[in-house]
């Protein structure tokens, strides 16, 4: 298998990556054939996966604008993935040019491409770290340089927590991150769930099986389980809802049925 010039040395291009699969769903070019093959298998069971990813991105953009409207101009985007159109720093700076952003991912391609995109940008940076180890993120030089944790920060966990199994202690990770942030900080979150998917659970389970087979288990939590992540915050209206229903900017009835798969919400730390 030929290694593309943009692929960082040392990575195994024979193993699929959820970050690169996400890039493929969104029509990006920073993915390998092994990623495309796994993504196509997942789409055999759930053909609307690209629509779900588009709904995630659209919600993220609305939530970032909501943050800036509420005077939160610092962003910590964990599980940020491979840069694509409408990144957090682009959306935030369209509303406030002083916005600062730290991206975090553990996929080497996502980190390498983010660094290339952000080269020369003094107000944004990327950290190679894992959500399972919040201290590594919080104590990173990039966070120390760019984010003032004594002021509110928007913590973005978009389409990432469902890749943490219960033994990874996802609730504790979110709590540790929020505890380090100032009052007024925001938790911006989306999470996969069987609730809302226009398929039977058995059909959707085929996609879950594909992710399990590539050793990146996809944990489908219930709405009640996802709500637990917001403990210690006050939910912004309309609460935890399907992604298109969070402060829509276009008629919800025009959305693809797959866009309603999973939940989104924003909480404000008291």
Buried (B, 14 or more C-beta within 10 A) or exposed (E): EEEEEEBBEEBEBEEBBBBBBBBBBBEBEBBBEBBBBBBEBBBEBBEBBBBBBBBBBBBBBBBBBBBBEBEBBBBBBBBBBBBBEEBBBBBBBBBBEEBBBBBBBBBBBBBBBBBEBBEEEEBBBBBBBBBBEBEBBBEBEBBEEBBEBEBBBBBBBBBBBBBBEEEBEBBEBBBBBBEBBBEBBBBBBBBBBBBBBBBEEEEBBBBBBBBEEBEBBBBBBEBEBBBEBBEEBEBBEEBBBBBBBBBBEEEEEEBBEBBBBBBBBBBBBE
